[in-house]
Amino acid sequence: MSLKRFSKPQLAELAFDLGINSVGTKQVLETRILEHLDDHPELEDDDRYTKIINYYKSKSPAKASQESTPDADVVELEDSEEEEEDEEEEKATENVADDDEEEVEIEVELVERSDLEDGEEERELLGAADEDDDEEDAEYVPGNFGLTKFQDCLIEKYEKAYDCVQGKFDCIANTVSSGSSQLKEQLSSVETVNYLTTATELAVLLYDQVPLVELQEASFLDQSICSKYYGTFIQPDFQIVDIAALFQVKFVFTLATWFLLSYALPSIGAYYFNFATKKFTNSKYDPLSFNLVKLILAYFFLNGNVPVSAVKNDVKVFAAERGLLQASICNHLKAHWFHSSIVLRLVLDRLPFLNGFIGILVALYVAVIGN
């Protein structure tokens, strides 16, 4: 089979299959392929190249001298017929390409003519419109030049004010939209749920343990100074938060006990029992472990009956504070722990259990939809 039967894309593909350069003209590709086939006689066993190799072997002078049999004459006749067919096909292809080029040139000329005609019509229309505007400007006579100038100034100010207000509204709308998206993203996380439930417990504890007192009874204020302004700027019975209650020893121990049971120990447990890192490598705390540890601590320390030993220890410390008995530091710490646990049980009631269950359900829900 002659390579002249192949088109240029076919020759490029054949060169690519042989692992040689596939860029060049058709004649260059033919020469390059033939040289590669001559240098690699083992390709004769490949069915894809057998016909090509046999064809060009039969065309070589050495092969022709060796084969002087009638079969060689038949092969030469067939090869000459194949060459004639190849030449006819090449001529037909060239004629078709020439026809296509002529058609393309005709289409380009038609398009250019239509574009020129459209441009001339558009210029004529614009010229006529400009002439009409010039005539109107020439005929226009302002009634009052000062009034017209004042109107133009008002219109300009109005347009500037409108653009300014519109820009402010667009800026506010973009800010609200961006803030809303960020708020939605932050609220849609298990960590935010844990923070909200913890903040709820803290708010309930502060509301119950920090009372409101009248301004004239506030011990943390200097009444000699405040009394000068009573009745003039503020009423003496105006209620404010008793900040002094925040610094009382019992409240500090109660707040520390709550922080230990509701946040510190659960955070430590969530850090070391972190199963979320198997799926989310950047997760430092496991929200499920956090709420599970919190629920277990609430069950053991904020639930059930008060032990008799704790009551006896509290009574001993109570008597020691009044000089009736001697109590050690350990007794005092146990008494404060007892007092803090009782306060947390009475104030928070079942809120830690409810928050723990909510956190566990949200963590499981997020884990399920994440898979």
Secondary structure, 3 states (H helix, E strand, C coil): CCHHHCCHHHHHHHHHHHCCCCCCCHHHHHHHHHHHHHHCHHHHHCCCCHHHHHHHHHHCHHHHHHCCCHHHHHHHHHHHHHHHHHHHHHHHHHHHHHHHHHHHHHHHHHHHHHHHHHHHHHHHHHHHHHHHHHHHHHHCCCCCHHHHHHHHHHHHHHHHHHHHHHHHHHHHHHHHHHHHHHHHHHHCCHHHHHHHHHHHHHHHHHHHHCCEEEHHHCCCCCHHHHHHHECCCECCCCEEECHHHHHCHHHHHHHHHHHHHHHHHHHHHHHHCCCHHHCCCCCCCCHHHHHHHHHHHHHHHCCCCCCHHHHHHHHHHHHHHCCCCCCCHHHHHHHHHHHHHHHHHHHHCCHHHHHHHHHHHHHHHHHHHHC
